[in-house]
Amino acid sequence: MSFKTDLAASIRSIPDYPKPGIIFRDITTLLGDAVAFRQAVDELVKPYVGQGVEKIAGIEARGFILGGALAHQLSAGFVPIRKKGKLPHETVRMAYTLEYGTDEMEMHVDALRPGEKVILTDDLIATGGTAEGAVKLLRQLGAEIVSACFVIDLPDLGGRRKLEALGVEVRTLVAFEGH
C-alpha cells in the first residue's frame, strides 16, 4: 500500500530565524514523519534508478541524513562533505561563499575515483554557495556529477540557477517563495 502526503505541509516554517525577516524551513518534521520521509526519498531517487550512480555526496549535516537514505536505495556508496577540520584522513578542501562571508568544506582525497557518477544532495538550495563549493570540490577529484537534488528550493535566492550555470541538473521536491 502506498501513502502520499503533502511534503510542503510536513516542513516546519520558523519565522525570524536565524534573524528577523528570514523564514527558516525546518525538515526535521519531515524526517520525523515516516510517510513523508519515505515519500521524499522515493521521489528523489526515482529518476536515478538503473542509471549507474556510484556515489551519493551529502553536505553536512542534513545532507548526511538524506544522502545515507538515497545511497541505500540506489545501492551506492556515500561521501560526506564536511566543514573543515572534521575529517580524520587526508582531505581536499574548497572555499565557498555564505550569505555572510566564506567558509571551507572538505572531503577525503580517496572518497571517490575519477569518472565516478555522483549525485550531490542536501536538504535545501538557497543562494547556492555551499552547493556550488561542493560541486567544485567533487569535480576537483574527477567526479561526474549526475545531478544535485534537494527537498526544498528557495527560488528567489537563485541557487538553482547558479548550479545550472555550472552544467549541473537540479532536482527539488518543494519550492517556497521568499527567504
VMD Tcl script that builds the backbone (N, CA, C; Angstrom):
set m [mol new atoms 537]
animate dup $m
set s [atomselect $m all]
$s set {name element resname resid chain x y z} {
  {N N MET 1 A 0.841 -1.171 0.000}
  {CA C MET 1 A 0.000 0.000 0.000}
  {C C MET 1 A 0.888 1.237 0.000}
  {N N SER 2 A 0.521 2.226 -0.772}
  {CA C SER 2 A 1.300 3.447 -0.892}
  {C C SER 2 A 0.518 4.616 -0.293}
  {N N PHE 3 A 1.198 5.436 0.466}
  {CA C PHE 3 A 0.587 6.624 1.057}
  {C C PHE 3 A 1.247 7.849 0.454}
  {N N LYS 4 A 0.464 8.895 0.255}
  {CA C LYS 4 A 1.000 10.169 -0.240}
  {C C LYS 4 A 0.725 11.233 0.799}
  {N N THR 5 A 1.641 12.128 0.955}
  {CA C THR 5 A 1.466 13.243 1.872}
  {C C THR 5 A 1.875 14.526 1.170}
  {N N ASP 6 A 1.430 15.641 1.690}
  {CA C ASP 6 A 1.829 16.948 1.171}
  {C C ASP 6 A 3.185 17.269 1.796}
  {N N LEU 7 A 4.241 17.116 1.022}
  {CA C LEU 7 A 5.580 17.314 1.573}
  {C C LEU 7 A 5.769 18.721 2.123}
  {N N ALA 8 A 5.252 19.725 1.440}
  {CA C ALA 8 A 5.402 21.107 1.919}
  {C C ALA 8 A 4.770 21.268 3.303}
  {N N ALA 9 A 3.632 20.623 3.518}
  {CA C ALA 9 A 2.949 20.727 4.809}
  {C C ALA 9 A 3.710 20.004 5.916}
  {N N SER 10 A 4.596 19.080 5.554}
  {CA C SER 10 A 5.349 18.347 6.564}
  {C C SER 10 A 6.635 19.071 6.975}
  {N N ILE 11 A 6.885 20.231 6.382}
  {CA C ILE 11 A 8.078 21.027 6.688}
  {C C ILE 11 A 7.665 22.199 7.577}
  {N N ARG 12 A 8.315 22.323 8.720}
  {CA C ARG 12 A 8.001 23.400 9.669}
  {C C ARG 12 A 8.648 24.699 9.196}
  {N N SER 13 A 7.896 25.780 9.252}
  {CA C SER 13 A 8.409 27.115 8.923}
  {C C SER 13 A 8.540 27.915 10.208}
  {N N ILE 14 A 9.736 28.425 10.441}
  {CA C ILE 14 A 10.013 29.174 11.664}
  {C C ILE 14 A 10.367 30.613 11.283}
  {N N PRO 15 A 9.462 31.560 11.578}
  {CA C PRO 15 A 9.723 32.951 11.210}
  {C C PRO 15 A 10.829 33.579 12.067}
  {N N ASP 16 A 11.548 34.507 11.433}
  {CA C ASP 16 A 12.578 35.310 12.110}
  {C C ASP 16 A 13.712 34.482 12.697}
  {N N TYR 17 A 14.072 33.392 12.009}
  {CA C TYR 17 A 15.208 32.586 12.427}
  {C C TYR 17 A 16.081 32.315 11.214}
  {N N PRO 18 A 17.362 32.511 11.255}
  {CA C PRO 18 A 18.184 32.901 12.390}
  {C C PRO 18 A 18.225 34.404 12.646}
  {N N LYS 19 A 17.516 35.185 11.823}
  {CA C LYS 19 A 17.470 36.637 12.046}
  {C C LYS 19 A 16.119 37.156 11.565}
  {N N PRO 20 A 15.731 38.334 12.000}
  {CA C PRO 20 A 14.438 38.892 11.587}
  {C C PRO 20 A 14.305 38.970 10.061}
  {N N GLY 21 A 13.124 38.599 9.582}
  {CA C GLY 21 A 12.842 38.645 8.152}
  {C C GLY 21 A 13.092 37.337 7.419}
  {N N ILE 22 A 13.786 36.407 8.050}
  {CA C ILE 22 A 14.069 35.105 7.443}
  {C C ILE 22 A 13.031 34.101 7.938}
  {N N ILE 23 A 12.548 33.261 7.032}
  {CA C ILE 23 A 11.698 32.139 7.427}
  {C C ILE 23 A 12.521 30.874 7.238}
  {N N PHE 24 A 12.863 30.227 8.353}
  {CA C PHE 24 A 13.683 29.016 8.323}
  {C C PHE 24 A 12.792 27.828 7.976}
  {N N ARG 25 A 13.187 27.052 6.983}
  {CA C ARG 25 A 12.442 25.857 6.570}
  {C C ARG 25 A 13.106 24.641 7.207}
  {N N ASP 26 A 12.439 24.066 8.186}
  {CA C ASP 26 A 12.983 23.011 9.036}
  {C C ASP 26 A 12.463 21.646 8.587}
  {N N ILE 27 A 13.350 20.808 8.042}
  {CA C ILE 27 A 12.910 19.486 7.571}
  {C C ILE 27 A 12.897 18.429 8.665}
  {N N THR 28 A 13.248 18.784 9.901}
  {CA C THR 28 A 13.229 17.752 10.941}
  {C C THR 28 A 11.824 17.192 11.141}
  {N N THR 29 A 10.805 17.984 10.883}
  {CA C THR 29 A 9.434 17.477 10.991}
  {C C THR 29 A 9.136 16.490 9.870}
  {N N LEU 30 A 9.644 16.744 8.666}
  {CA C LEU 30 A 9.502 15.796 7.554}
  {C C LEU 30 A 10.248 14.502 7.877}
  {N N LEU 31 A 11.468 14.631 8.395}
  {CA C LEU 31 A 12.266 13.452 8.734}
  {C C LEU 31 A 11.600 12.607 9.810}
  {N N GLY 32 A 10.889 13.239 10.718}
  {CA C GLY 32 A 10.218 12.534 11.796}
  {C C GLY 32 A 8.896 11.901 11.410}
  {N N ASP 33 A 8.409 12.201 10.224}
  {CA C ASP 33 A 7.149 11.645 9.715}
  {C C ASP 33 A 7.520 10.521 8.753}
  {N N ALA 34 A 7.295 9.272 9.162}
  {CA C ALA 34 A 7.745 8.120 8.372}
  {C C ALA 34 A 7.211 8.149 6.946}
  {N N VAL 35 A 5.948 8.537 6.773}
  {CA C VAL 35 A 5.350 8.561 5.432}
  {C C VAL 35 A 5.997 9.661 4.578}
  {N N ALA 36 A 6.143 10.847 5.136}
  {CA C ALA 36 A 6.738 11.958 4.389}
  {C C ALA 36 A 8.203 11.681 4.055}
  {N N PHE 37 A 8.947 11.149 5.027}
  {CA C PHE 37 A 10.361 10.850 4.792}
  {C C PHE 37 A 10.509 9.818 3.690}
  {N N ARG 38 A 9.735 8.744 3.761}
  {CA C ARG 38 A 9.792 7.700 2.735}
  {C C ARG 38 A 9.440 8.268 1.366}
  {N N GLN 39 A 8.377 9.083 1.315}
  {CA C GLN 39 A 7.958 9.674 0.050}
  {C C GLN 39 A 9.045 10.583 -0.526}
  {N N ALA 40 A 9.660 11.405 0.313}
  {CA C ALA 40 A 10.716 12.300 -0.166}
  {C C ALA 40 A 11.883 11.499 -0.739}
  {N N VAL 41 A 12.320 10.477 -0.025}
  {CA C VAL 41 A 13.430 9.652 -0.514}
  {C C VAL 41 A 13.041 8.960 -1.817}
  {N N ASP 42 A 11.850 8.376 -1.860}
  {CA C ASP 42 A 11.400 7.693 -3.077}
  {C C ASP 42 A 11.354 8.646 -4.277}
  {N N GLU 43 A 10.856 9.851 -4.060}
  {CA C GLU 43 A 10.764 10.819 -5.163}
  {C C GLU 43 A 12.138 11.321 -5.594}
  {N N LEU 44 A 13.054 11.460 -4.640}
  {CA C LEU 44 A 14.397 11.911 -5.001}
  {C C LEU 44 A 15.163 10.852 -5.794}
  {N N VAL 45 A 14.997 9.564 -5.460}
  {CA C VAL 45 A 15.774 8.524 -6.147}
  {C C VAL 45 A 15.163 8.078 -7.468}
  {N N LYS 46 A 13.875 8.258 -7.632}
  {CA C LYS 46 A 13.169 7.699 -8.799}
  {C C LYS 46 A 13.858 7.942 -10.145}
  {N N PRO 47 A 14.305 9.155 -10.457}
  {CA C PRO 47 A 14.916 9.356 -11.786}
  {C C PRO 47 A 16.268 8.668 -11.970}
  {N N TYR 48 A 16.874 8.218 -10.876}
  {CA C TYR 48 A 18.236 7.697 -10.948}
  {C C TYR 48 A 18.336 6.181 -10.832}
  {N N VAL 49 A 17.216 5.518 -10.611}
  {CA C VAL 49 A 17.229 4.056 -10.520}
  {C C VAL 49 A 17.708 3.488 -11.860}
  {N N GLY 50 A 18.693 2.611 -11.799}
  {CA C GLY 50 A 19.216 1.985 -13.008}
  {C C GLY 50 A 20.126 2.877 -13.840}
  {N N GLN 51 A 20.526 4.025 -13.307}
  {CA C GLN 51 A 21.370 4.964 -14.061}
  {C C GLN 51 A 22.863 4.831 -13.745}
  {N N GLY 52 A 23.219 3.833 -12.950}
  {CA C GLY 52 A 24.641 3.597 -12.668}
  {C C GLY 52 A 25.268 4.579 -11.704}
  {N N VAL 53 A 24.469 5.204 -10.844}
  {CA C VAL 53 A 25.015 6.116 -9.845}
  {C C VAL 53 A 25.879 5.312 -8.880}
  {N N GLU 54 A 27.114 5.791 -8.674}
  {CA C GLU 54 A 28.052 5.050 -7.840}
  {C C GLU 54 A 28.212 5.634 -6.442}
  {N N LYS 55 A 28.017 6.940 -6.302}
  {CA C LYS 55 A 28.183 7.597 -5.008}
  {C C LYS 55 A 27.122 8.683 -4.835}
  {N N ILE 56 A 26.733 8.860 -3.580}
  {CA C ILE 56 A 25.908 9.992 -3.173}
  {C C ILE 56 A 26.791 10.837 -2.274}
  {N N ALA 57 A 26.931 12.116 -2.590}
  {CA C ALA 57 A 27.699 13.039 -1.764}
  {C C ALA 57 A 26.709 13.909 -1.000}
  {N N GLY 58 A 26.789 13.866 0.325}
  {CA C GLY 58 A 25.883 14.630 1.171}
  {C C GLY 58 A 26.614 15.744 1.879}
  {N N ILE 59 A 26.002 16.939 1.851}
  {CA C ILE 59 A 26.585 18.104 2.509}
  {C C ILE 59 A 26.154 18.116 3.973}
  {N N GLU 60 A 27.119 18.338 4.854}
  {CA C GLU 60 A 26.858 18.395 6.292}
  {C C GLU 60 A 25.791 19.436 6.597}
  {N N ALA 61 A 24.811 19.177 7.411}
  {CA C ALA 61 A 24.571 17.975 8.173}
  {C C ALA 61 A 23.335 17.235 7.671}
  {N N ARG 62 A 22.299 17.954 7.264}
  {CA C ARG 62 A 21.081 17.262 6.850}
  {C C ARG 62 A 21.272 16.500 5.548}
  {N N GLY 63 A 22.248 16.883 4.753}
  {CA C GLY 63 A 22.578 16.114 3.558}
  {C C GLY 63 A 23.106 14.727 3.887}
  {N N PHE 64 A 23.624 14.539 5.115}
  {CA C PHE 64 A 24.053 13.207 5.543}
  {C C PHE 64 A 22.846 12.297 5.703}
  {N N ILE 65 A 21.783 12.831 6.285}
  {CA C ILE 65 A 20.577 12.027 6.535}
  {C C ILE 65 A 19.961 11.611 5.205}
  {N N LEU 66 A 19.745 12.579 4.336}
  {CA C LEU 66 A 19.164 12.276 3.021}
  {C C LEU 66 A 20.105 11.417 2.196}
  {N N GLY 67 A 21.381 11.767 2.210}
  {CA C GLY 67 A 22.356 11.053 1.402}
  {C C GLY 67 A 22.484 9.590 1.780}
  {N N GLY 68 A 22.451 9.297 3.072}
  {CA C GLY 68 A 22.511 7.898 3.510}
  {C C GLY 68 A 21.319 7.105 2.993}
  {N N ALA 69 A 20.137 7.718 3.068}
  {CA C ALA 69 A 18.922 7.040 2.585}
  {C C ALA 69 A 18.966 6.856 1.068}
  {N N LEU 70 A 19.408 7.878 0.336}
  {CA C LEU 70 A 19.497 7.777 -1.124}
  {C C LEU 70 A 20.522 6.726 -1.526}
  {N N ALA 71 A 21.671 6.727 -0.854}
  {CA C ALA 71 A 22.717 5.746 -1.167}
  {C C ALA 71 A 22.197 4.329 -0.949}
  {N N HIS 72 A 21.482 4.120 0.138}
  {CA C HIS 72 A 20.915 2.800 0.413}
  {C C HIS 72 A 19.956 2.387 -0.704}
  {N N GLN 73 A 19.064 3.280 -1.080}
  {CA C GLN 73 A 18.062 2.958 -2.104}
  {C C GLN 73 A 18.694 2.689 -3.468}
  {N N LEU 74 A 19.802 3.345 -3.769}
  {CA C LEU 74 A 20.442 3.197 -5.080}
  {C C LEU 74 A 21.616 2.213 -5.054}
  {N N SER 75 A 21.836 1.572 -3.913}
  {CA C SER 75 A 22.981 0.666 -3.750}
  {C C SER 75 A 24.280 1.351 -4.144}
  {N N ALA 76 A 24.424 2.575 -3.667}
  {CA C ALA 76 A 25.607 3.394 -3.960}
  {C C ALA 76 A 26.380 3.637 -2.666}
  {N N GLY 77 A 27.610 4.077 -2.799}
  {CA C GLY 77 A 28.388 4.487 -1.640}
  {C C GLY 77 A 27.996 5.889 -1.219}
  {N N PHE 78 A 28.413 6.283 -0.019}
  {CA C PHE 78 A 28.115 7.617 0.496}
  {C C PHE 78 A 29.409 8.364 0.771}
  {N N VAL 79 A 29.460 9.638 0.369}
  {CA C VAL 79 A 30.620 10.502 0.579}
  {C C VAL 79 A 30.185 11.711 1.413}
  {N N PRO 80 A 30.725 11.852 2.633}
  {CA C PRO 80 A 30.387 13.041 3.418}
  {C C PRO 80 A 31.236 14.241 3.001}
  {N N ILE 81 A 30.572 15.366 2.808}
  {CA C ILE 81 A 31.258 16.635 2.579}
  {C C ILE 81 A 31.076 17.437 3.861}
  {N N ARG 82 A 32.191 17.695 4.541}
  {CA C ARG 82 A 32.152 18.252 5.888}
  {C C ARG 82 A 32.780 19.623 5.964}
  {N N LYS 83 A 32.473 20.302 7.049}
  {CA C LYS 83 A 33.151 21.549 7.364}
  {C C LYS 83 A 34.610 21.226 7.648}
  {N N LYS 84 A 35.490 22.191 7.392}
  {CA C LYS 84 A 36.927 21.939 7.549}
  {C C LYS 84 A 37.269 21.477 8.964}
  {N N GLY 85 A 38.248 20.584 9.013}
  {CA C GLY 85 A 38.767 20.112 10.282}
  {C C GLY 85 A 37.996 18.966 10.923}
  {N N LYS 86 A 37.017 18.396 10.238}
  {CA C LYS 86 A 36.184 17.346 10.831}
  {C C LYS 86 A 36.530 15.942 10.345}
  {N N LEU 87 A 37.314 15.833 9.292}
  {CA C LEU 87 A 37.635 14.515 8.737}
  {C C LEU 87 A 39.035 14.081 9.169}
  {N N PRO 88 A 39.208 12.803 9.537}
  {CA C PRO 88 A 40.461 12.355 10.141}
  {C C PRO 88 A 41.592 11.999 9.175}
  {N N HIS 89 A 41.278 11.825 7.891}
  {CA C HIS 89 A 42.288 11.376 6.924}
  {C C HIS 89 A 42.660 12.562 6.032}
  {N N GLU 90 A 43.573 12.346 5.111}
  {CA C GLU 90 A 43.988 13.393 4.176}
  {C C GLU 90 A 42.781 13.886 3.370}
  {N N THR 91 A 42.670 15.197 3.231}
  {CA C THR 91 A 41.498 15.783 2.585}
  {C C THR 91 A 41.873 16.738 1.457}
  {N N VAL 92 A 40.866 17.036 0.630}
  {CA C VAL 92 A 40.923 18.161 -0.299}
  {C C VAL 92 A 39.911 19.165 0.228}
  {N N ARG 93 A 40.182 20.438 0.003}
  {CA C ARG 93 A 39.380 21.489 0.606}
  {C C ARG 93 A 38.957 22.496 -0.458}
  {N N MET 94 A 37.795 23.103 -0.245}
  {CA C MET 94 A 37.278 24.120 -1.155}
  {C C MET 94 A 36.629 25.221 -0.329}
  {N N ALA 95 A 36.966 26.476 -0.635}
  {CA C ALA 95 A 36.297 27.618 -0.012}
  {C C ALA 95 A 34.967 27.843 -0.714}
  {N N TYR 96 A 33.985 28.328 0.018}
  {CA C TYR 96 A 32.691 28.637 -0.567}
  {C C TYR 96 A 32.103 29.860 0.113}
  {N N THR 97 A 31.150 30.474 -0.573}
  {CA C THR 97 A 30.556 31.716 -0.098}
  {C C THR 97 A 29.268 31.447 0.652}
  {N N LEU 98 A 29.173 32.054 1.810}
  {CA C LEU 98 A 27.951 32.030 2.607}
  {C C LEU 98 A 27.265 33.383 2.467}
  {N N GLU 99 A 26.051 33.475 2.979}
  {CA C GLU 99 A 25.329 34.744 2.918}
  {C C GLU 99 A 26.103 35.850 3.628}
  {N N TYR 100 A 26.855 35.481 4.682}
  {CA C TYR 100 A 27.560 36.483 5.484}
  {C C TYR 100 A 29.056 36.250 5.539}
  {N N GLY 101 A 29.666 35.748 4.477}
  {CA C GLY 101 A 31.107 35.535 4.477}
  {C C GLY 101 A 31.493 34.292 3.711}
  {N N THR 102 A 32.600 33.669 4.140}
  {CA C THR 102 A 33.069 32.458 3.468}
  {C C THR 102 A 33.390 31.396 4.521}
  {N N ASP 103 A 33.499 30.173 4.060}
  {CA C ASP 103 A 33.895 29.055 4.900}
  {C C ASP 103 A 34.595 28.053 3.992}
  {N N GLU 104 A 34.994 26.927 4.544}
  {CA C GLU 104 A 35.636 25.883 3.755}
  {C C GLU 104 A 34.996 24.542 4.068}
  {N N MET 105 A 34.935 23.700 3.046}
  {CA C MET 105 A 34.440 22.339 3.203}
  {C C MET 105 A 35.504 21.399 2.672}
  {N N GLU 106 A 35.408 20.137 3.086}
  {CA C GLU 106 A 36.412 19.183 2.636}
  {C C GLU 106 A 35.827 17.780 2.562}
  {N N MET 107 A 36.564 16.938 1.864}
  {CA C MET 107 A 36.253 15.519 1.799}
  {C C MET 107 A 37.562 14.759 1.695}
  {N N HIS 108 A 37.514 13.484 1.992}
  {CA C HIS 108 A 38.731 12.682 1.910}
  {C C HIS 108 A 39.212 12.586 0.460}
  {N N VAL 109 A 40.527 12.595 0.286}
  {CA C VAL 109 A 41.112 12.525 -1.053}
  {C C VAL 109 A 40.776 11.223 -1.772}
  {N N ASP 110 A 40.497 10.180 -1.005}
  {CA C ASP 110 A 40.200 8.877 -1.604}
  {C C ASP 110 A 38.703 8.540 -1.564}
  {N N ALA 111 A 37.854 9.559 -1.420}
  {CA C ALA 111 A 36.405 9.338 -1.292}
  {C C ALA 111 A 35.762 8.844 -2.588}
  {N N LEU 112 A 36.376 9.157 -3.707}
  {CA C LEU 112 A 35.847 8.681 -4.986}
  {C C LEU 112 A 36.960 8.600 -6.005}
  {N N ARG 113 A 36.680 7.856 -7.060}
  {CA C ARG 113 A 37.637 7.709 -8.164}
  {C C ARG 113 A 37.218 8.620 -9.312}
  {N N PRO 114 A 38.170 9.131 -10.087}
  {CA C PRO 114 A 37.818 9.955 -11.239}
  {C C PRO 114 A 36.831 9.227 -12.151}
  {N N GLY 115 A 35.821 9.941 -12.603}
  {CA C GLY 115 A 34.823 9.381 -13.505}
  {C C GLY 115 A 33.626 8.749 -12.820}
  {N N GLU 116 A 33.670 8.604 -11.490}
  {CA C GLU 116 A 32.517 8.016 -10.809}
  {C C GLU 116 A 31.299 8.934 -10.934}
  {N N LYS 117 A 30.141 8.298 -11.135}
  {CA C LYS 117 A 28.880 9.027 -11.243}
  {C C LYS 117 A 28.362 9.339 -9.840}
  {N N VAL 118 A 28.173 10.644 -9.588}
  {CA C VAL 118 A 27.838 11.118 -8.249}
  {C C VAL 118 A 26.593 11.990 -8.292}
  {N N ILE 119 A 25.754 11.835 -7.262}
  {CA C ILE 119 A 24.641 12.746 -7.020}
  {C C ILE 119 A 24.967 13.515 -5.751}
  {N N LEU 120 A 24.838 14.828 -5.803}
  {CA C LEU 120 A 25.029 15.694 -4.647}
  {C C LEU 120 A 23.671 15.929 -4.003}
  {N N THR 121 A 23.605 15.900 -2.670}
  {CA C THR 121 A 22.331 16.147 -2.001}
  {C C THR 121 A 22.495 16.971 -0.736}
  {N N ASP 122 A 21.440 17.709 -0.440}
  {CA C ASP 122 A 21.294 18.443 0.810}
  {C C ASP 122 A 19.806 18.692 1.003}
  {N N ASP 123 A 19.440 19.226 2.145}
  {CA C ASP 123 A 18.023 19.434 2.411}
  {C C ASP 123 A 17.447 20.596 1.611}
  {N N LEU 124 A 18.269 21.628 1.349}
  {CA C LEU 124 A 17.730 22.869 0.801}
  {C C LEU 124 A 18.753 23.554 -0.092}
  {N N ILE 125 A 18.279 24.162 -1.169}
  {CA C ILE 125 A 19.114 25.025 -2.005}
  {C C ILE 125 A 18.572 26.446 -1.880}
  {N N ALA 126 A 19.422 27.351 -1.420}
  {CA C ALA 126 A 19.026 28.750 -1.236}
  {C C ALA 126 A 19.860 29.608 -2.189}
  {N N THR 127 A 20.929 30.231 -1.692}
  {CA C THR 127 A 21.780 31.046 -2.562}
  {C C THR 127 A 22.694 30.191 -3.426}
  {N N GLY 128 A 22.897 28.949 -3.029}
  {CA C GLY 128 A 23.702 28.017 -3.817}
  {C C GLY 128 A 25.183 28.046 -3.531}
  {N N GLY 129 A 25.637 28.886 -2.599}
  {CA C GLY 129 A 27.070 28.979 -2.326}
  {C C GLY 129 A 27.677 27.676 -1.837}
  {N N THR 130 A 27.012 27.024 -0.911}
  {CA C THR 130 A 27.521 25.762 -0.372}
  {C C THR 130 A 27.494 24.674 -1.439}
  {N N ALA 131 A 26.390 24.577 -2.153}
  {CA C ALA 131 A 26.274 23.550 -3.196}
  {C C ALA 131 A 27.284 23.806 -4.321}
  {N N GLU 132 A 27.501 25.054 -4.682}
  {CA C GLU 132 A 28.493 25.382 -5.709}
  {C C GLU 132 A 29.888 24.941 -5.261}
  {N N GLY 133 A 30.228 25.209 -4.002}
  {CA C GLY 133 A 31.510 24.763 -3.466}
  {C C GLY 133 A 31.643 23.250 -3.501}
  {N N ALA 134 A 30.553 22.558 -3.164}
  {CA C ALA 134 A 30.567 21.088 -3.182}
  {C C ALA 134 A 30.755 20.551 -4.600}
  {N N VAL 135 A 30.094 21.163 -5.573}
  {CA C VAL 135 A 30.257 20.756 -6.980}
  {C C VAL 135 A 31.716 20.913 -7.397}
  {N N LYS 136 A 32.312 22.041 -7.072}
  {CA C LYS 136 A 33.715 22.285 -7.437}
  {C C LYS 136 A 34.647 21.303 -6.732}
  {N N LEU 137 A 34.342 20.982 -5.484}
  {CA C LEU 137 A 35.151 20.016 -4.739}
  {C C LEU 137 A 35.055 18.628 -5.366}
  {N N LEU 138 A 33.851 18.200 -5.692}
  {CA C LEU 138 A 33.669 16.893 -6.334}
  {C C LEU 138 A 34.373 16.837 -7.688}
  {N N ARG 139 A 34.269 17.899 -8.447}
  {CA C ARG 139 A 34.930 17.939 -9.762}
  {C C ARG 139 A 36.445 17.956 -9.620}
  {N N GLN 140 A 36.944 18.552 -8.544}
  {CA C GLN 140 A 38.388 18.570 -8.301}
  {C C GLN 140 A 38.935 17.143 -8.214}
  {N N LEU 141 A 38.123 16.220 -7.715}
  {CA C LEU 141 A 38.537 14.809 -7.634}
  {C C LEU 141 A 38.070 14.001 -8.837}
  {N N GLY 142 A 37.497 14.663 -9.842}
  {CA C GLY 142 A 37.156 13.989 -11.087}
  {C C GLY 142 A 35.773 13.371 -11.148}
  {N N ALA 143 A 34.876 13.744 -10.241}
  {CA C ALA 143 A 33.525 13.172 -10.247}
  {C C ALA 143 A 32.748 13.612 -11.479}
  {N N GLU 144 A 31.901 12.717 -11.966}
  {CA C GLU 144 A 30.909 13.065 -12.983}
  {C C GLU 144 A 29.614 13.315 -12.206}
  {N N ILE 145 A 29.210 14.562 -12.113}
  {CA C ILE 145 A 28.028 14.900 -11.319}
  {C C ILE 145 A 26.787 14.693 -12.172}
  {N N VAL 146 A 26.016 13.695 -11.788}
  {CA C VAL 146 A 24.796 13.324 -12.499}
  {C C VAL 146 A 23.713 14.350 -12.234}
  {N N SER 147 A 23.616 14.802 -10.982}
  {CA C SER 147 A 22.558 15.723 -10.579}
  {C C SER 147 A 22.840 16.219 -9.176}
  {N N ALA 148 A 22.160 17.292 -8.814}
  {CA C ALA 148 A 22.109 17.749 -7.431}
  {C C ALA 148 A 20.641 17.730 -7.041}
  {N N CYS 149 A 20.328 17.117 -5.908}
  {CA C CYS 149 A 18.921 17.040 -5.515}
  {C C CYS 149 A 18.729 17.518 -4.083}
  {N N PHE 150 A 17.612 18.178 -3.888}
  {CA C PHE 150 A 17.276 18.822 -2.626}
  {C C PHE 150 A 15.791 18.624 -2.363}
  {N N VAL 151 A 15.406 18.592 -1.106}
  {CA C VAL 151 A 13.985 18.557 -0.782}
  {C C VAL 151 A 13.381 19.920 -1.097}
  {N N ILE 152 A 14.048 21.002 -0.687}
  {CA C ILE 152 A 13.491 22.352 -0.769}
  {C C ILE 152 A 14.316 23.240 -1.693}
  {N N ASP 153 A 13.617 24.046 -2.483}
  {CA C ASP 153 A 14.216 25.108 -3.293}
  {C C ASP 153 A 13.638 26.432 -2.824}
  {N N LEU 154 A 14.508 27.415 -2.609}
  {CA C LEU 154 A 14.091 28.794 -2.370}
  {C C LEU 154 A 14.451 29.568 -3.642}
  {N N PRO 155 A 13.592 29.520 -4.671}
  {CA C PRO 155 A 13.952 30.025 -5.991}
  {C C PRO 155 A 14.305 31.509 -6.037}
  {N N ASP 156 A 13.746 32.305 -5.139}
  {CA C ASP 156 A 14.040 33.744 -5.142}
  {C C ASP 156 A 15.508 34.035 -4.839}
  {N N LEU 157 A 16.227 33.081 -4.246}
  {CA C LEU 157 A 17.619 33.297 -3.860}
  {C C LEU 157 A 18.617 32.848 -4.922}
  {N N GLY 158 A 18.153 32.169 -5.986}
  {CA C GLY 158 A 18.976 31.915 -7.157}
  {C C GLY 158 A 19.949 30.760 -7.128}
  {N N GLY 159 A 19.912 29.925 -6.111}
  {CA C GLY 159 A 20.869 28.816 -6.034}
  {C C GLY 159 A 20.747 27.820 -7.161}
  {N N ARG 160 A 19.528 27.499 -7.533}
  {CA C ARG 160 A 19.306 26.554 -8.635}
  {C C ARG 160 A 19.968 27.057 -9.912}
  {N N ARG 161 A 19.764 28.316 -10.234}
  {CA C ARG 161 A 20.358 28.905 -11.442}
  {C C ARG 161 A 21.887 28.849 -11.394}
  {N N LYS 162 A 22.440 29.052 -10.202}
  {CA C LYS 162 A 23.898 29.007 -10.040}
  {C C LYS 162 A 24.441 27.615 -10.391}
  {N N LEU 163 A 23.769 26.571 -9.919}
  {CA C LEU 163 A 24.219 25.202 -10.228}
  {C C LEU 163 A 23.988 24.866 -11.696}
  {N N GLU 164 A 22.856 25.275 -12.233}
  {CA C GLU 164 A 22.577 25.009 -13.653}
  {C C GLU 164 A 23.595 25.711 -14.542}
  {N N ALA 165 A 24.068 26.894 -14.130}
  {CA C ALA 165 A 25.109 27.598 -14.895}
  {C C ALA 165 A 26.420 26.818 -14.898}
  {N N LEU 166 A 26.604 25.949 -13.905}
  {CA C LEU 166 A 27.785 25.074 -13.865}
  {C C LEU 166 A 27.557 23.779 -14.636}
  {N N GLY 167 A 26.385 23.653 -15.267}
  {CA C GLY 167 A 26.072 22.453 -16.035}
  {C C GLY 167 A 25.548 21.309 -15.194}
  {N N VAL 168 A 25.033 21.611 -13.999}
  {CA C VAL 168 A 24.519 20.577 -13.105}
  {C C VAL 168 A 22.998 20.582 -13.148}
  {N N GLU 169 A 22.426 19.416 -13.429}
  {CA C GLU 169 A 20.975 19.246 -13.350}
  {C C GLU 169 A 20.561 19.367 -11.890}
  {N N VAL 170 A 19.457 20.078 -11.628}
  {CA C VAL 170 A 18.970 20.257 -10.263}
  {C C VAL 170 A 17.561 19.695 -10.162}
  {N N ARG 171 A 17.355 18.890 -9.115}
  {CA C ARG 171 A 16.037 18.311 -8.846}
  {C C ARG 171 A 15.627 18.706 -7.432}
  {N N THR 172 A 14.414 19.261 -7.286}
  {CA C THR 172 A 13.873 19.615 -5.978}
  {C C THR 172 A 12.437 19.099 -5.887}
  {N N LEU 173 A 11.939 18.981 -4.664}
  {CA C LEU 173 A 10.599 18.464 -4.454}
  {C C LEU 173 A 9.593 19.541 -4.085}
  {N N VAL 174 A 10.025 20.562 -3.366}
  {CA C VAL 174 A 9.142 21.595 -2.841}
  {C C VAL 174 A 9.825 22.944 -3.024}
  {N N ALA 175 A 9.055 23.963 -3.405}
  {CA C ALA 175 A 9.598 25.314 -3.515}
  {C C ALA 175 A 8.809 26.234 -2.592}
  {N N PHE 176 A 9.534 27.118 -1.909}
  {CA C PHE 176 A 8.923 28.144 -1.083}
  {C C PHE 176 A 9.416 29.503 -1.590}
  {N N GLU 177 A 8.493 30.413 -1.807}
  {CA C GLU 177 A 8.863 31.768 -2.238}
  {C C GLU 177 A 9.503 32.512 -1.083}
  {N N GLY 178 A 10.288 33.525 -1.387}
  {CA C GLY 178 A 10.929 34.337 -0.351}
  {C C GLY 178 A 12.171 33.678 0.193}
  {N N HIS 179 A 12.541 34.063 1.383}
  {CA C HIS 179 A 13.745 33.554 2.038}
  {C C HIS 179 A 13.379 32.402 2.908}
}
mol reanalyze $m
mol bondsrecalc $m
mol representation Tube
mol addrep $m
